[in-house]
Amino acid sequence: MRKAEYDTIRGLERRNAGLFKLAVILGAVGLVLTLVGMGTILTIIGGVSILAGIALFFYGMLWMIKLQQEPTVVIYCPYCASKNDVFKSRKEFACDICARRIAVSPSGEPIPMEPIEEDD
């Protein structure tokens, strides 16, 4: 996993939610295979699946802990005004709510990357 994949804390949480779901599915499938297969090759496959699910869960937890130690700054989207907790090292990001790209100035101010449509 690369840092650049996650611009905001919410983006990181979304990605890890999918990873945790996969870990639970692997563990559940492994448990079923282990119980059904009693003494057959299914027991071995089930055990490997359970271990893979556990490893995937801890990998996601460790990655999330590591990235959350990186400093963040609160930036409000100039399009929809939603709050985004953006990693300070990012020069641009996609808003968590409206998904529009926003550049970040050196002073930390949001810069719209496409025109803002004014309501009359």
C-alpha positions as CSV (number, residue, x, y, z in Angstrom):
1,M,0.0,0.0,0.0
2,R,1.3,3.4,-0.9
3,K,0.7,6.6,1.0
4,A,-0.6,8.3,-2.1
5,E,-3.6,6.1,-2.2
6,Y,-5.1,7.8,0.8
7,D,-5.5,11.5,0.9
8,T,-7.8,11.7,3.9
9,I,-8.5,9.9,7.1
10,R,-12.0,9.0,5.8
11,G,-10.5,7.5,2.6
12,L,-8.2,5.4,4.7
13,E,-11.1,4.2,6.9
14,R,-13.2,3.3,3.8
15,R,-10.4,1.2,2.3
16,N,-9.7,-0.6,5.6
17,A,-13.4,-1.4,6.0
18,G,-13.2,-3.4,2.8
19,L,-10.1,-5.1,4.0
20,F,-11.7,-6.0,7.3
21,K,-14.8,-7.4,5.5
22,L,-12.5,-9.6,3.4
23,A,-10.7,-10.8,6.6
24,V,-14.0,-11.7,8.2
25,I,-15.2,-13.6,5.1
26,L,-11.9,-15.5,4.9
27,G,-12.1,-16.4,8.5
28,A,-15.8,-17.5,8.3
29,V,-15.2,-19.6,5.1
30,G,-12.1,-21.1,6.8
31,L,-14.1,-22.0,9.9
32,V,-16.9,-23.7,7.9
33,L,-14.4,-25.6,5.8
34,T,-12.6,-26.7,9.0
35,L,-15.8,-27.9,10.7
36,V,-17.2,-29.6,7.5
37,G,-13.9,-31.2,6.4
38,M,-13.0,-32.9,9.7
39,G,-9.8,-34.8,8.9
40,T,-9.8,-34.1,5.2
41,I,-7.9,-31.7,2.9
42,L,-10.8,-29.2,3.6
43,T,-9.5,-28.9,7.2
44,I,-6.1,-27.8,5.9
45,I,-7.6,-25.3,3.4
46,G,-9.9,-24.0,6.2
47,G,-7.0,-23.5,8.6
48,V,-5.0,-21.6,5.9
49,S,-8.1,-19.5,5.2
50,I,-8.5,-18.7,8.9
51,L,-4.8,-17.7,9.2
52,A,-5.0,-15.6,6.1
53,G,-8.1,-13.8,7.5
54,I,-6.3,-13.1,10.8
55,A,-3.1,-11.9,9.0
56,L,-5.2,-9.6,6.8
57,F,-7.0,-8.1,9.8
58,F,-3.7,-7.4,11.6
59,Y,-2.1,-6.0,8.4
60,G,-5.0,-3.5,8.1
61,M,-4.8,-2.5,11.7
62,L,-1.0,-1.9,11.6
63,W,-1.2,0.0,8.4
64,M,-4.0,2.2,9.8
65,I,-2.1,2.9,13.0
66,K,1.0,3.8,11.0
67,L,-0.8,6.2,8.7
68,Q,-2.8,7.8,11.4
69,Q,0.4,8.9,13.0
70,E,1.0,11.1,10.0
71,P,-0.1,14.7,10.8
72,T,-3.4,15.9,9.2
73,V,-5.0,19.3,8.6
74,V,-8.7,20.1,8.4
75,I,-9.6,21.5,5.0
76,Y,-13.2,22.4,4.1
77,C,-14.2,21.6,0.5
78,P,-14.8,24.8,-1.6
79,Y,-17.5,23.0,-3.5
80,C,-19.7,21.3,-0.8
81,A,-18.2,22.8,2.4
82,S,-17.6,19.3,3.9
83,K,-14.9,18.8,6.4
84,N,-11.9,16.7,5.2
85,D,-9.0,15.5,7.4
86,V,-6.2,15.7,4.9
87,F,-2.7,14.3,5.4
88,K,-0.4,17.3,5.5
89,S,2.0,15.9,2.9
90,R,-0.7,15.9,0.2
91,K,-0.6,18.6,-2.5
92,E,-4.1,17.7,-3.7
93,F,-7.0,15.4,-2.6
94,A,-10.5,14.3,-3.6
95,C,-13.3,15.6,-1.3
96,D,-14.7,12.7,0.8
97,I,-18.3,13.8,0.1
98,C,-18.4,15.2,-3.5
99,A,-15.2,13.6,-4.8
100,R,-14.0,16.7,-6.6
101,R,-10.3,17.2,-6.8
102,I,-8.9,20.1,-4.7
103,A,-5.4,21.4,-4.6
104,V,-3.8,22.5,-1.4
105,S,-1.7,25.7,-1.4
106,P,1.6,25.9,0.5
107,S,-0.2,27.8,3.2
108,G,-2.8,25.0,3.5
109,E,-5.7,26.7,1.8
110,P,-8.0,24.8,-0.6
111,I,-7.8,25.7,-4.3
112,P,-10.6,24.5,-6.5
113,M,-9.3,22.5,-9.5
114,E,-12.5,23.1,-11.5
115,P,-14.8,26.1,-11.8
116,I,-17.3,26.6,-9.0
117,E,-20.8,27.0,-10.4
118,E,-22.6,30.0,-8.8
119,D,-26.3,29.7,-8.0
120,D,-28.3,32.7,-9.1
